[in-house]
Amino acid sequence: MFYFLAILSTVDLALSTTSVPRTLGIFWFEAHEITFGGCVAQMFLIHTFTGMEAEVLMAMAFDRYVAVCAPLQYTAILTSLVLVGIGSWIVIRPALFLLPLIYLIYRLPFCHACTIAHSYCEHMGIAKLSCGNIRINAIYGLFVVSLFLLNLVLIATSYVHILRAVFHLPSQDARGKALSTSGSHLAVLCVFYIPSVFSFLTHRFGHNVPHYVHILVANLYLVIPPVLNPIIYGVRTKQIRE
């Protein structure tokens, strides 16, 4: 669990670094301009680190599943080699699936002055500024989001098994400890997934959602999880609290 927390904190720092300084520059120094290359780079990094965070949360759900449902086999299943494999998966999978976004954006024609109505660059926000056909961008974007949502389905499945196992524990103390640790993880999941999924789907289907609401939520999913993760885990995890 602590290895995964270390990865989560690193991803949170990276995600904040790619988005917050530019946002503060807009509010503090009226720095509204960004080069096209810089915008595409920020898009790739933000989406990649968001994907990494989703992968970390799935890995943590697997960790909780093994700890609660197969505690005697925990060290046999989560060996050092397995942890290295999971860590590599967390880093490589999002980067591989999001690399095509760079090509998909660069292939689009942009015919006029471009103003993106967000404090950071994201794929569909840039694509909608194009005067060309963005159908492929939209389809590939939905494909990536579907992988993102598949993680959520796998996490939900693992928690069904976890809760079933927890409520069959004979000891009330053991039940409370398992629920406490799992509760921290579920809180982080809600903080991360609800705003991010809302933002992704609003770009494609939320034509009636007020623009300021979309912008607010899109900023929340980049700022709130890195702020709350240390608080949630710091307060709920005895060793970190001590």
C-alpha positions in Angstrom: 0.0 0.0 0.0 2.8 2.4 0.8 4.5 1.8 -2.5 1.3 2.7 -4.2 0.9 5.8 -2.0 4.4 6.9 -3.0 3.5 6.5 -6.7 0.2 8.3 -6.2 1.9 11.3 -4.5 4.4 11.5 -7.3 1.7 11.5 -10.0 -0.2 14.2 -8.0 2.8 16.4 -7.9 3.4 15.9 -11.6 -0.2 16.6 -12.5 -0.3 19.8 -10.4 3.0 21.0 -11.9 1.6 20.6 -15.5 -1.6 22.6 -14.7 -1.5 24.8 -11.7 1.4 27.2 -12.6 -0.2 28.1 -15.9 -3.6 28.6 -14.2 -2.0 30.9 -11.6 -0.3 32.8 -14.4 -3.6 33.5 -16.0 -5.2 34.8 -12.8 -2.2 36.6 -11.3 -0.3 38.0 -14.4 -2.9 38.0 -17.2 -0.6 35.5 -19.0 -3.3 34.3 -21.4 -1.1 33.2 -24.3 0.5 29.8 -24.9 2.3 28.5 -28.0 0.6 25.7 -29.9 3.4 23.3 -29.2 3.3 24.2 -25.5 -0.5 23.7 -25.5 -0.2 20.2 -27.1 2.6 19.3 -24.6 0.4 20.3 -21.7 -2.5 18.4 -23.1 -0.5 15.2 -23.4 1.1 15.5 -19.9 -2.2 16.3 -18.2 -4.1 13.5 -19.8 -1.2 11.1 -19.3 -0.8 11.9 -15.5 -4.6 11.7 -15.1 -4.5 8.2 -16.7 -1.6 7.2 -14.4 -3.7 8.3 -11.4 -6.6 6.1 -12.6 -4.1 3.2 -12.9 -2.7 3.8 -9.4 -6.2 3.8 -8.0 -7.0 0.5 -9.7 -3.7 -1.0 -8.4 -4.7 0.2 -4.9 -8.0 -1.5 -5.3 -6.2 -4.8 -6.2 -4.0 -4.3 -3.2 -7.0 -3.9 -0.9 -8.7 -6.9 -2.5 -5.7 -9.2 -1.9 -5.2 -7.8 1.7 -8.8 -8.4 2.7 -9.8 -11.5 0.6 -6.5 -13.4 0.6 -4.5 -12.0 3.5 -2.4 -15.2 4.0 -1.3 -15.1 0.4 -0.6 -11.3 0.4 3.3 -11.5 0.3 3.2 -14.5 -2.1 1.0 -12.6 -4.6 2.4 -9.0 -4.3 6.1 -9.9 -4.7 8.7 -7.3 -5.6 8.6 -8.5 -9.2 4.8 -8.1 -9.3 5.1 -4.6 -7.9 7.7 -3.6 -10.5 5.4 -4.9 -13.2 2.4 -3.0 -11.8 4.5 0.2 -11.5 5.6 -0.2 -15.1 2.0 -0.8 -16.2 0.9 2.4 -14.4 3.5 4.5 -16.3 3.6 2.9 -19.7 -0.1 2.1 -20.5 -1.5 5.7 -20.2 1.5 7.1 -22.2 1.0 4.6 -25.0 -2.7 5.2 -25.4 -2.4 9.0 -25.2 0.6 9.4 -27.6 -1.8 9.2 -30.7 -3.5 12.4 -29.4 -0.5 14.4 -30.4 -0.7 13.2 -34.0 -4.5 13.6 -34.1 -4.2 17.3 -33.0 -1.3 18.1 -35.3 -3.1 16.7 -38.4 -6.0 19.2 -37.9 -6.1 22.5 -39.7 -6.6 25.7 -37.7 -7.9 28.6 -39.8 -8.4 31.5 -37.4 -7.2 33.0 -34.1 -7.7 30.3 -31.4 -9.0 31.0 -27.9 -9.5 27.9 -25.7 -12.1 28.5 -23.0 -10.2 26.8 -20.3 -7.3 27.5 -18.0 -5.4 24.6 -19.4 -5.2 22.6 -22.7 -7.2 19.4 -23.2 -7.7 17.3 -26.2 -11.3 18.0 -27.2 -10.9 21.7 -26.2 -8.2 22.1 -28.7 -9.9 19.9 -31.4 -13.1 22.0 -31.3 -11.0 25.0 -32.3 -10.2 23.4 -35.6 -12.0 24.2 -38.9 -11.5 20.6 -40.1 -13.2 17.3 -39.4 -12.7 16.2 -35.8 -14.7 13.0 -36.0 -11.6 10.7 -35.5 -10.5 12.8 -32.5 -13.9 12.4 -30.9 -14.0 8.6 -31.6 -10.5 8.1 -30.2 -11.2 10.3 -27.3 -14.3 8.2 -26.4 -12.2 5.1 -26.8 -9.7 6.4 -24.2 -12.5 7.4 -21.9 -14.0 3.9 -22.2 -10.7 2.4 -21.0 -10.8 4.9 -18.1 -14.3 3.8 -17.2 -13.3 0.2 -17.5 -10.9 0.8 -14.7 -13.8 2.1 -12.6 -15.8 -1.1 -13.4 -12.9 -3.3 -12.3 -12.5 -1.2 -9.1 -16.2 -1.5 -8.3 -16.0 -5.3 -8.8 -13.1 -5.6 -6.5 -14.9 -3.6 -3.8 -18.0 -5.8 -4.1 -15.7 -8.7 -3.1 -13.9 -6.7 -0.5 -17.2 -5.6 1.3 -18.5 -9.1 1.1 -15.4 -10.4 2.8 -15.3 -7.6 5.4 -18.8 -8.3 6.6 -17.9 -12.0 7.0 -15.0 -11.2 9.3 -15.6 -12.6 12.8 -13.7 -9.8 14.7 -15.3 -6.4 14.9 -11.9 -4.8 15.2 -10.6 -6.4 12.0 -13.8 -5.4 10.3 -13.4 -1.8 11.4 -9.7 -1.7 10.3 -10.6 -3.1 6.9 -13.5 -0.7 6.4 -11.3 2.3 7.5 -8.6 1.6 5.0 -11.0 0.8 2.2 -13.1 3.9 3.1 -10.0 6.1 2.5 -9.5 4.6 -0.9 -13.2 5.0 -1.8 -13.1 8.7 -0.8 -10.2 9.3 -3.1 -12.0 7.4 -5.9 -15.1 9.7 -5.6 -13.0 12.9 -5.4 -11.1 11.9 -8.6 -13.6 10.0 -10.8 -16.8 12.1 -10.4 -15.4 15.5 -11.6 -13.1 13.9 -14.3 -15.9 11.7 -15.8 -18.3 14.7 -15.7 -15.7 16.8 -17.5 -14.9 14.2 -20.2 -18.6 13.5 -21.0 -19.6 17.1 -21.0 -17.2 17.8 -23.8 -19.0 15.3 -26.0 -22.6 15.2 -24.8 -23.1 18.1 -22.4 -24.4 20.8 -24.8 -26.9 22.1 -22.2 -24.4 22.3 -19.4 -23.4 26.0 -18.7 -19.9 26.7 -19.9 -18.8 28.1 -16.5 -19.9 24.9 -14.7 -17.9 22.8 -17.2 -14.8 25.0 -16.7 -15.2 24.9 -12.9 -15.5 21.1 -12.7 -12.7 20.6 -15.3 -10.4 22.6 -12.9 -11.6 20.8 -9.8 -10.6 17.4 -11.0 -7.0 18.6 -11.5 -6.7 20.5 -8.2 -8.9 18.8 -5.6 -7.5 15.2 -5.7 -3.8 16.3 -5.2 -5.0 18.6 -2.3 -7.2 16.0 -0.6 -5.2 12.8 -1.1 -2.5 13.7 1.5 -5.2 14.8 3.9 -7.3 11.7 3.4 -4.4 9.2 3.7 -2.6 11.2 6.3 -5.6 11.3 8.6 -6.8 7.8 7.9 -3.5 5.9 7.9 -2.1 5.4 11.4 1.6 5.0 10.3 1.5 8.2 8.2 -0.3 10.1 10.9 2.3 9.1 13.5 
